[in-house]
Amino acid sequence: MNENHKARLHHGSCHCGDNKFEAIVDASAGTQCNCTVCTKLGATTTIIKPAAFKLLTDPAKLATYSRMPEIANRYFCARCHVMVYGAGNLPAIGGEFVSVPLNVLDDIDLCEVSIAHWDGRHDNWQAGVASKRYPVAAAS
Ligand SMILES: [Zn+2]
C-alpha cells in the first residue's frame, strides 16, 4: 500500500470534467500491470486505501467494467470514457483498495513518476512489483 511520507492531496479528473476526485497519494511512483485489461488501458496507477479517496462528483456519471467484479471494478467517465479510478478487495495486496490512475491527476507531471510492474496477467500478486515488465506468456 502506498501510505508513506510522500503522500499528499492530489486532484484528478476525467477529460471532459464530469468526474472529479481528490486523493491522498504518493504520485512519485506508479505501477503498470500486464493483465488483459491493464494492457489495453495503458494506465500508470497506484494503490491507496479507500479512506484516502473521495469522489467529488455524481457517481451516476460513471460507467463500470470488470473482468472479475468480485475482486475489482474500474470506473470510467460515461461521457468521455477516461478511466477515473478502480476499486476492489484483494487480500494479496492488503484488502480493500482504490487504484488511482496517475494519468488523470491534474497536478503532476507524469515524466517525474517512476514506474514498476505487476504480473496481474498470472494473478502473481505475491511476487510484488518488478522494475521490468513481466512477460505476457506464462513462465515455464
Ligand atoms: Zn469525462
Backbone and ligand atoms as CSV (ligand in chain L), in Angstrom:
chain,resi,resn,atom,element,x,y,z
A,1,MET,N,N,0.832,-1.196,0.000
A,1,MET,CA,C,0.000,0.000,0.000
A,1,MET,C,C,0.865,1.242,0.000
A,2,ASN,N,N,0.287,2.262,-0.529
A,2,ASN,CA,C,1.029,3.475,-0.804
A,2,ASN,C,C,0.728,4.533,0.262
A,3,GLU,N,N,1.144,4.249,1.489
A,3,GLU,CA,C,0.884,5.198,2.569
A,3,GLU,C,C,2.225,5.593,3.168
A,4,ASN,N,N,2.891,6.522,2.577
A,4,ASN,CA,C,4.218,6.908,3.047
A,4,ASN,C,C,4.331,8.427,3.134
A,5,HIS,N,N,5.498,8.883,3.452
A,5,HIS,CA,C,5.685,10.306,3.711
A,5,HIS,C,C,5.553,11.169,2.464
A,6,LYS,N,N,5.590,10.568,1.282
A,6,LYS,CA,C,5.438,11.350,0.054
A,6,LYS,C,C,3.973,11.541,-0.324
A,7,ALA,N,N,3.079,10.885,0.398
A,7,ALA,CA,C,1.665,11.002,0.077
A,7,ALA,C,C,1.159,12.397,0.436
A,8,ARG,N,N,0.430,13.002,-0.496
A,8,ARG,CA,C,-0.202,14.290,-0.226
A,8,ARG,C,C,-1.486,14.373,-1.052
A,9,LEU,N,N,-2.247,15.422,-0.829
A,9,LEU,CA,C,-3.528,15.575,-1.512
A,9,LEU,C,C,-3.307,15.947,-2.982
A,10,HIS,N,N,-3.930,15.189,-3.861
A,10,HIS,CA,C,-3.904,15.485,-5.292
A,10,HIS,C,C,-5.341,15.539,-5.796
A,11,HIS,N,N,-5.505,16.241,-6.930
A,11,HIS,CA,C,-6.809,16.312,-7.574
A,11,HIS,C,C,-6.739,15.653,-8.942
A,12,GLY,N,N,-7.788,14.900,-9.264
A,12,GLY,CA,C,-7.846,14.221,-10.547
A,12,GLY,C,C,-9.179,14.433,-11.208
A,13,SER,N,N,-9.212,14.191,-12.516
A,13,SER,CA,C,-10.460,14.339,-13.265
A,13,SER,C,C,-10.372,13.556,-14.560
A,14,CYS,N,N,-11.538,13.312,-15.144
A,14,CYS,CA,C,-11.561,12.736,-16.489
A,14,CYS,C,C,-11.295,13.854,-17.487
A,15,HIS,N,N,-11.392,13.566,-18.776
A,15,HIS,CA,C,-11.047,14.599,-19.764
A,15,HIS,C,C,-12.111,15.677,-19.867
A,16,CYS,N,N,-13.384,15.289,-19.839
A,16,CYS,CA,C,-14.452,16.277,-20.036
A,16,CYS,C,C,-14.790,17.031,-18.759
A,17,GLY,N,N,-14.369,16.508,-17.600
A,17,GLY,CA,C,-14.615,17.189,-16.342
A,17,GLY,C,C,-15.873,16.764,-15.620
A,18,ASP,N,N,-16.632,15.825,-16.171
A,18,ASP,CA,C,-17.827,15.342,-15.477
A,18,ASP,C,C,-17.477,14.645,-14.163
A,19,ASN,N,N,-16.275,14.074,-14.099
A,19,ASN,CA,C,-15.860,13.324,-12.910
A,19,ASN,C,C,-14.597,13.925,-12.321
A,20,LYS,N,N,-14.652,14.207,-11.023
A,20,LYS,CA,C,-13.506,14.778,-10.308
A,20,LYS,C,C,-13.349,14.055,-8.982
A,21,PHE,N,N,-12.103,13.953,-8.528
A,21,PHE,CA,C,-11.861,13.341,-7.226
A,21,PHE,C,C,-10.669,14.007,-6.571
A,22,GLU,N,N,-10.544,13.745,-5.283
A,22,GLU,CA,C,-9.315,14.080,-4.585
A,22,GLU,C,C,-8.828,12.823,-3.889
A,23,ALA,N,N,-7.495,12.716,-3.780
A,23,ALA,CA,C,-6.915,11.517,-3.193
A,23,ALA,C,C,-5.606,11.887,-2.519
A,24,ILE,N,N,-5.355,11.242,-1.384
A,24,ILE,CA,C,-4.072,11.397,-0.705
A,24,ILE,C,C,-3.198,10.252,-1.197
A,25,VAL,N,N,-2.217,10.597,-2.015
A,25,VAL,CA,C,-1.472,9.579,-2.737
A,25,VAL,C,C,-0.023,10.031,-2.933
A,26,ASP,N,N,0.882,9.055,-2.953
A,26,ASP,CA,C,2.259,9.303,-3.360
A,26,ASP,C,C,2.300,9.195,-4.875
A,27,ALA,N,N,2.364,10.321,-5.551
A,27,ALA,CA,C,2.335,10.328,-7.017
A,27,ALA,C,C,3.740,10.283,-7.611
A,28,SER,N,N,4.747,10.013,-6.787
A,28,SER,CA,C,6.116,9.954,-7.322
A,28,SER,C,C,6.423,8.588,-7.925
A,29,ALA,N,N,5.603,7.591,-7.593
A,29,ALA,CA,C,5.841,6.237,-8.090
A,29,ALA,C,C,4.523,5.590,-8.443
A,30,GLY,N,N,4.463,4.974,-9.616
A,30,GLY,CA,C,3.257,4.282,-10.047
A,30,GLY,C,C,3.592,2.899,-10.554
A,31,THR,N,N,2.535,2.133,-10.845
A,31,THR,CA,C,2.746,0.792,-11.382
A,31,THR,C,C,1.917,0.607,-12.644
A,32,GLN,N,N,2.427,-0.285,-13.484
A,32,GLN,CA,C,1.666,-0.757,-14.628
A,32,GLN,C,C,1.496,-2.256,-14.447
A,33,CYS,N,N,0.494,-2.812,-15.112
A,33,CYS,CA,C,0.153,-4.221,-14.926
A,33,CYS,C,C,-0.022,-4.854,-16.304
A,34,ASN,N,N,0.333,-6.133,-16.399
A,34,ASN,CA,C,0.259,-6.829,-17.685
A,34,ASN,C,C,-1.022,-7.643,-17.855
A,35,CYS,N,N,-2.017,-7.444,-16.993
A,35,CYS,CA,C,-3.261,-8.198,-17.169
A,35,CYS,C,C,-3.939,-7.745,-18.457
A,36,THR,N,N,-4.921,-8.521,-18.875
A,36,THR,CA,C,-5.508,-8.277,-20.189
A,36,THR,C,C,-6.181,-6.907,-20.287
A,37,VAL,N,N,-6.758,-6.430,-19.176
A,37,VAL,CA,C,-7.430,-5.134,-19.208
A,37,VAL,C,C,-6.403,-4.002,-19.115
A,38,CYS,N,N,-5.483,-4.103,-18.151
A,38,CYS,CA,C,-4.499,-3.030,-17.962
A,38,CYS,C,C,-3.625,-2.843,-19.198
A,39,THR,N,N,-3.323,-3.937,-19.886
A,39,THR,CA,C,-2.518,-3.822,-21.102
A,39,THR,C,C,-3.213,-2.918,-22.106
A,40,LYS,N,N,-4.521,-3.085,-22.241
A,40,LYS,CA,C,-5.242,-2.274,-23.214
A,40,LYS,C,C,-5.451,-0.840,-22.728
A,41,LEU,N,N,-5.592,-0.679,-21.420
A,41,LEU,CA,C,-5.801,0.665,-20.879
A,41,LEU,C,C,-4.507,1.476,-20.853
A,42,GLY,N,N,-3.397,0.817,-20.561
A,42,GLY,CA,C,-2.114,1.518,-20.538
A,42,GLY,C,C,-1.959,2.514,-19.407
A,43,ALA,N,N,-2.701,2.347,-18.333
A,43,ALA,CA,C,-2.642,3.311,-17.236
A,43,ALA,C,C,-1.454,3.039,-16.316
A,44,THR,N,N,-0.979,4.099,-15.706
A,44,THR,CA,C,0.012,4.010,-14.630
A,44,THR,C,C,-0.728,4.338,-13.347
A,45,THR,N,N,-0.813,3.375,-12.442
A,45,THR,CA,C,-1.678,3.538,-11.278
A,45,THR,C,C,-0.906,3.397,-9.971
A,46,THR,N,N,-1.571,3.769,-8.901
A,46,THR,CA,C,-1.055,3.467,-7.581
A,46,THR,C,C,-2.232,3.094,-6.690
A,47,ILE,N,N,-1.936,2.333,-5.662
A,47,ILE,CA,C,-2.974,1.763,-4.803
A,47,ILE,C,C,-3.016,2.517,-3.477
A,48,ILE,N,N,-4.211,2.884,-3.050
A,48,ILE,CA,C,-4.392,3.531,-1.752
A,48,ILE,C,C,-5.572,2.887,-1.034
A,49,LYS,N,N,-5.719,3.196,0.239
A,49,LYS,CA,C,-6.883,2.730,0.984
A,49,LYS,C,C,-8.102,3.590,0.605
A,50,PRO,N,N,-9.297,2.991,0.644
A,50,PRO,CA,C,-10.496,3.751,0.264
A,50,PRO,C,C,-10.671,5.062,1.031
A,51,ALA,N,N,-10.224,5.105,2.277
A,51,ALA,CA,C,-10.401,6.334,3.067
A,51,ALA,C,C,-9.596,7.502,2.517
A,52,ALA,N,N,-8.598,7.216,1.676
A,52,ALA,CA,C,-7.748,8.279,1.119
A,52,ALA,C,C,-8.277,8.794,-0.213
A,53,PHE,N,N,-9.451,8.311,-0.605
A,53,PHE,CA,C,-10.025,8.677,-1.906
A,53,PHE,C,C,-11.408,9.266,-1.705
A,54,LYS,N,N,-11.711,10.355,-2.421
A,54,LYS,CA,C,-13.043,10.953,-2.332
A,54,LYS,C,C,-13.492,11.405,-3.709
A,55,LEU,N,N,-14.558,10.759,-4.199
A,55,LEU,CA,C,-15.174,11.198,-5.449
A,55,LEU,C,C,-15.951,12.471,-5.171
A,56,LEU,N,N,-15.719,13.513,-5.965
A,56,LEU,CA,C,-16.326,14.816,-5.700
A,56,LEU,C,C,-17.545,15.085,-6.575
A,57,THR,N,N,-17.808,14.190,-7.520
A,57,THR,CA,C,-18.893,14.411,-8.469
A,57,THR,C,C,-19.901,13.267,-8.382
A,58,ASP,N,N,-20.950,13.388,-9.162
A,58,ASP,CA,C,-22.070,12.433,-9.117
A,58,ASP,C,C,-21.630,11.053,-9.631
A,59,PRO,N,N,-21.714,10.016,-8.793
A,59,PRO,CA,C,-21.317,8.684,-9.263
A,59,PRO,C,C,-22.153,8.183,-10.439
A,60,ALA,N,N,-23.311,8.788,-10.667
A,60,ALA,CA,C,-24.148,8.383,-11.805
A,60,ALA,C,C,-23.483,8.735,-13.131
A,61,LYS,N,N,-22.443,9.566,-13.087
A,61,LYS,CA,C,-21.739,9.927,-14.330
A,61,LYS,C,C,-20.611,8.959,-14.650
A,62,LEU,N,N,-20.548,7.866,-13.879
A,62,LEU,CA,C,-19.530,6.847,-14.112
A,62,LEU,C,C,-20.153,5.600,-14.720
A,63,ALA,N,N,-19.411,4.964,-15.608
A,63,ALA,CA,C,-19.732,3.612,-16.078
A,63,ALA,C,C,-18.705,2.680,-15.457
A,64,THR,N,N,-19.015,1.405,-15.415
A,64,THR,CA,C,-18.089,0.477,-14.784
A,64,THR,C,C,-17.814,-0.710,-15.687
A,65,TYR,N,N,-16.650,-1.309,-15.480
A,65,TYR,CA,C,-16.272,-2.503,-16.225
A,65,TYR,C,C,-15.376,-3.356,-15.349
A,66,SER,N,N,-15.557,-4.664,-15.436
A,66,SER,CA,C,-14.692,-5.561,-14.693
A,66,SER,C,C,-14.667,-6.918,-15.363
A,67,ARG,N,N,-13.520,-7.562,-15.317
A,67,ARG,CA,C,-13.480,-8.960,-15.759
A,67,ARG,C,C,-13.723,-9.887,-14.579
A,68,MET,N,N,-13.512,-9.390,-13.339
A,68,MET,CA,C,-13.777,-10.176,-12.128
A,68,MET,C,C,-14.389,-9.244,-11.087
A,69,PRO,N,N,-15.716,-8.980,-11.206
A,69,PRO,CA,C,-16.363,-7.978,-10.345
A,69,PRO,C,C,-16.237,-8.271,-8.862
A,70,GLU,N,N,-16.059,-9.538,-8.493
A,70,GLU,CA,C,-15.935,-9.873,-7.073
A,70,GLU,C,C,-14.594,-9.407,-6.514
A,71,ILE,N,N,-13.637,-9.076,-7.391
A,71,ILE,CA,C,-12.312,-8.637,-6.946
A,71,ILE,C,C,-12.127,-7.135,-7.152
A,72,ALA,N,N,-12.482,-6.653,-8.330
A,72,ALA,CA,C,-12.228,-5.246,-8.614
A,72,ALA,C,C,-13.089,-4.745,-9.761
A,73,ASN,N,N,-13.398,-3.455,-9.710
A,73,ASN,CA,C,-14.109,-2.774,-10.782
A,73,ASN,C,C,-13.329,-1.548,-11.205
A,74,ARG,N,N,-13.469,-1.203,-12.460
A,74,ARG,CA,C,-12.896,0.043,-12.962
A,74,ARG,C,C,-14.038,0.979,-13.308
A,75,TYR,N,N,-13.838,2.252,-12.999
A,75,TYR,CA,C,-14.877,3.246,-13.216
A,75,TYR,C,C,-14.417,4.241,-14.274
A,76,PHE,N,N,-15.265,4.430,-15.276
A,76,PHE,CA,C,-14.940,5.267,-16.421
A,76,PHE,C,C,-15.959,6.394,-16.529
A,77,CYS,N,N,-15.527,7.510,-17.093
A,77,CYS,CA,C,-16.486,8.574,-17.377
A,77,CYS,C,C,-17.464,8.077,-18.426
A,78,ALA,N,N,-18.771,8.228,-18.150
A,78,ALA,CA,C,-19.789,7.771,-19.088
A,78,ALA,C,C,-19.818,8.644,-20.344
A,79,ARG,N,N,-19.225,9.850,-20.260
A,79,ARG,CA,C,-19.241,10.729,-21.432
A,79,ARG,C,C,-17.941,10.645,-22.234
A,80,CYS,N,N,-16.776,10.880,-21.583
A,80,CYS,CA,C,-15.509,10.908,-22.340
A,80,CYS,C,C,-14.750,9.591,-22.252
A,81,HIS,N,N,-15.187,8.672,-21.398
A,81,HIS,CA,C,-14.679,7.298,-21.348
A,81,HIS,C,C,-13.288,7.138,-20.751
A,82,VAL,N,N,-12.737,8.190,-20.192
A,82,VAL,CA,C,-11.457,8.061,-19.490
A,82,VAL,C,C,-11.669,7.255,-18.209
A,83,MET,N,N,-10.714,6.356,-17.888
A,83,MET,CA,C,-10.799,5.638,-16.615
A,83,MET,C,C,-10.491,6.617,-15.483
A,84,VAL,N,N,-11.398,6.695,-14.526
A,84,VAL,CA,C,-11.259,7.646,-13.426
A,84,VAL,C,C,-10.579,6.987,-12.227
A,85,TYR,N,N,-10.984,5.760,-11.898
A,85,TYR,CA,C,-10.336,5.019,-10.818
A,85,TYR,C,C,-10.791,3.568,-10.858
A,86,GLY,N,N,-10.153,2.761,-10.030
A,86,GLY,CA,C,-10.581,1.385,-9.825
A,86,GLY,C,C,-10.764,1.163,-8.340
A,87,ALA,N,N,-11.512,0.124,-7.980
A,87,ALA,CA,C,-11.706,-0.192,-6.566
A,87,ALA,C,C,-12.025,-1.664,-6.425
A,88,GLY,N,N,-11.621,-2.225,-5.295
A,88,GLY,CA,C,-11.910,-3.629,-5.077
A,88,GLY,C,C,-11.372,-4.129,-3.761
A,89,ASN,N,N,-11.270,-5.454,-3.688
A,89,ASN,CA,C,-10.806,-6.100,-2.467
A,89,ASN,C,C,-9.952,-7.297,-2.857
A,90,LEU,N,N,-8.655,-7.180,-2.614
A,90,LEU,CA,C,-7.708,-8.231,-2.983
A,90,LEU,C,C,-6.784,-8.470,-1.789
A,91,PRO,N,N,-7.016,-9.594,-1.052
A,91,PRO,CA,C,-6.225,-9.831,0.164
A,91,PRO,C,C,-4.713,-9.789,-0.078
A,92,ALA,N,N,-4.267,-10.226,-1.254
A,92,ALA,CA,C,-2.821,-10.280,-1.529
A,92,ALA,C,C,-2.163,-8.902,-1.501
A,93,ILE,N,N,-2.951,-7.843,-1.686
A,93,ILE,CA,C,-2.363,-6.502,-1.627
A,93,ILE,C,C,-2.943,-5.696,-0.467
A,94,GLY,N,N,-3.507,-6.380,0.523
A,94,GLY,CA,C,-3.907,-5.688,1.735
A,94,GLY,C,C,-5.399,-5.455,1.895
A,95,GLY,N,N,-6.219,-6.108,1.077
A,95,GLY,CA,C,-7.664,-5.996,1.258
A,95,GLY,C,C,-8.276,-4.919,0.389
A,96,GLU,N,N,-9.188,-4.128,0.986
A,96,GLU,CA,C,-9.900,-3.114,0.201
A,96,GLU,C,C,-8.934,-2.063,-0.300
A,97,PHE,N,N,-9.113,-1.677,-1.556
A,97,PHE,CA,C,-8.211,-0.692,-2.154
A,97,PHE,C,C,-8.943,0.168,-3.166
A,98,VAL,N,N,-8.326,1.321,-3.436
A,98,VAL,CA,C,-8.691,2.131,-4.587
A,98,VAL,C,C,-7.433,2.254,-5.432
A,99,SER,N,N,-7.588,2.073,-6.725
A,99,SER,CA,C,-6.489,2.211,-7.667
A,99,SER,C,C,-6.640,3.555,-8.379
A,100,VAL,N,N,-5.655,4.426,-8.201
A,100,VAL,CA,C,-5.719,5.767,-8.770
A,100,VAL,C,C,-4.824,5.824,-10.012
A,101,PRO,N,N,-5.393,6.090,-11.194
A,101,PRO,CA,C,-4.551,6.271,-12.374
A,101,PRO,C,C,-3.830,7.630,-12.266
A,102,LEU,N,N,-2.512,7.567,-12.206
A,102,LEU,CA,C,-1.768,8.828,-12.108
A,102,LEU,C,C,-1.964,9.659,-13.372
A,103,ASN,N,N,-2.348,8.998,-14.454
A,103,ASN,CA,C,-2.639,9.687,-15.713
A,103,ASN,C,C,-3.696,10.772,-15.555
A,104,VAL,N,N,-4.633,10.590,-14.630
A,104,VAL,CA,C,-5.746,11.533,-14.529
A,104,VAL,C,C,-5.563,12.559,-13.408
A,105,LEU,N,N,-4.403,12.544,-12.753
A,105,LEU,CA,C,-4.128,13.607,-11.780
A,105,LEU,C,C,-3.827,14.888,-12.556
A,106,ASP,N,N,-4.389,15.993,-12.083
A,106,ASP,CA,C,-4.264,17.264,-12.801
A,106,ASP,C,C,-3.100,18.103,-12.309
A,107,ASP,N,N,-2.410,17.622,-11.267
A,107,ASP,CA,C,-1.392,18.472,-10.647
A,107,ASP,C,C,-0.023,17.800,-10.558
A,108,ILE,N,N,0.248,16.859,-11.471
A,108,ILE,CA,C,1.575,16.251,-11.522
A,108,ILE,C,C,2.063,16.215,-12.967
A,109,ASP,N,N,3.369,15.933,-13.128
A,109,ASP,CA,C,3.950,15.712,-14.444
A,109,ASP,C,C,4.343,14.236,-14.515
A,110,LEU,N,N,3.701,13.494,-15.402
A,110,LEU,CA,C,3.946,12.047,-15.472
A,110,LEU,C,C,5.411,11.705,-15.748
A,111,CYS,N,N,6.160,12.624,-16.325
A,111,CYS,CA,C,7.562,12.314,-16.630
A,111,CYS,C,C,8.379,12.168,-15.350
A,112,GLU,N,N,7.851,12.622,-14.232
A,112,GLU,CA,C,8.572,12.537,-12.958
A,112,GLU,C,C,8.182,11.298,-12.146
A,113,VAL,N,N,7.298,10.473,-12.707
A,113,VAL,CA,C,6.809,9.289,-11.986
A,113,VAL,C,C,7.683,8.082,-12.325
A,114,SER,N,N,8.213,7.422,-11.324
A,114,SER,CA,C,8.921,6.164,-11.569
A,114,SER,C,C,7.890,5.045,-11.676
A,115,ILE,N,N,8.164,4.075,-12.533
A,115,ILE,CA,C,7.172,3.048,-12.841
A,115,ILE,C,C,7.718,1.655,-12.531
A,116,ALA,N,N,6.924,0.870,-11.824
A,116,ALA,CA,C,7.226,-0.537,-11.566
A,116,ALA,C,C,6.077,-1.367,-12.130
A,117,HIS,N,N,6.264,-2.687,-12.192
A,117,HIS,CA,C,5.345,-3.531,-12.956
A,117,HIS,C,C,4.800,-4.704,-12.143
A,118,TRP,N,N,3.469,-4.926,-12.243
A,118,TRP,CA,C,2.788,-6.075,-11.640
A,118,TRP,C,C,2.609,-7.168,-12.678
A,119,ASP,N,N,2.538,-8.412,-12.211
A,119,ASP,CA,C,2.226,-9.546,-13.075
A,119,ASP,C,C,0.775,-9.965,-12.868
A,120,GLY,N,N,-0.128,-9.046,-13.119
A,120,GLY,CA,C,-1.551,-9.336,-12.945
A,120,GLY,C,C,-2.071,-10.379,-13.918
A,121,ARG,N,N,-1.430,-10.509,-15.068
A,121,ARG,CA,C,-1.865,-11.479,-16.078
A,121,ARG,C,C,-1.928,-12.889,-15.495
A,122,HIS,N,N,-1.004,-13.174,-14.547
A,122,HIS,CA,C,-0.945,-14.517,-13.953
A,122,HIS,C,C,-1.377,-14.518,-12.492
A,123,ASP,N,N,-2.097,-13.469,-12.085
A,123,ASP,CA,C,-2.514,-13.342,-10.679
A,123,ASP,C,C,-1.337,-13.600,-9.742
A,124,ASN,N,N,-0.189,-13.112,-10.139
A,124,ASN,CA,C,1.070,-13.355,-9.434
A,124,ASN,C,C,1.365,-12.185,-8.488
A,125,TRP,N,N,0.348,-11.793,-7.698
A,125,TRP,CA,C,0.468,-10.590,-6.859
A,125,TRP,C,C,1.528,-10.757,-5.790
A,126,GLN,N,N,1.687,-12.000,-5.302
A,126,GLN,CA,C,2.651,-12.220,-4.219
A,126,GLN,C,C,4.079,-11.972,-4.674
A,127,ALA,N,N,4.333,-11.967,-5.976
A,127,ALA,CA,C,5.688,-11.695,-6.475
A,127,ALA,C,C,6.058,-10.221,-6.319
A,128,GLY,N,N,5.047,-9.363,-6.119
A,128,GLY,CA,C,5.330,-7.949,-5.958
A,128,GLY,C,C,5.644,-7.276,-7.280
A,129,VAL,N,N,6.170,-6.059,-7.210
A,129,VAL,CA,C,6.455,-5.301,-8.423
A,129,VAL,C,C,7.908,-5.499,-8.831
A,130,ALA,N,N,8.128,-5.362,-10.143
A,130,ALA,CA,C,9.464,-5.502,-10.704
A,130,ALA,C,C,9.789,-4.255,-11.522
A,131,SER,N,N,11.080,-4.028,-11.719
A,131,SER,CA,C,11.489,-2.845,-12.471
A,131,SER,C,C,11.212,-3.005,-13.967
A,132,LYS,N,N,11.166,-4.256,-14.438
A,132,LYS,CA,C,10.859,-4.502,-15.849
A,132,LYS,C,C,9.489,-5.169,-15.966
A,133,ARG,N,N,8.880,-5.059,-17.134
A,133,ARG,CA,C,7.595,-5.701,-17.374
A,133,ARG,C,C,7.719,-7.213,-17.236
A,134,TYR,N,N,6.707,-7.842,-16.620
A,134,TYR,CA,C,6.626,-9.297,-16.633
A,134,TYR,C,C,6.167,-9.727,-18.022
A,135,PRO,N,N,6.658,-10.892,-18.486
A,135,PRO,CA,C,6.202,-11.358,-19.795
A,135,PRO,C,C,4.708,-11.672,-19.775
A,136,VAL,N,N,4.063,-11.532,-20.919
A,136,VAL,CA,C,2.654,-11.878,-21.044
A,136,VAL,C,C,2.488,-13.384,-21.035
A,137,ALA,N,N,3.386,-14.093,-21.722
A,137,ALA,CA,C,3.331,-15.556,-21.717
A,137,ALA,C,C,3.684,-16.063,-20.333
A,138,ALA,N,N,3.010,-17.138,-19.905
A,138,ALA,CA,C,3.270,-17.711,-18.583
A,138,ALA,C,C,4.695,-18.243,-18.512
A,139,ALA,N,N,5.340,-18.024,-17.385
A,139,ALA,CA,C,6.680,-18.578,-17.174
A,139,ALA,C,C,6.579,-20.092,-17.074
A,140,SER,N,N,7.576,-20.803,-17.595
A,140,SER,CA,C,7.542,-22.271,-17.544
A,140,SER,C,C,8.520,-22.775,-16.497
L,1,ZN,ZN,ZN,-15.407,12.755,-18.844
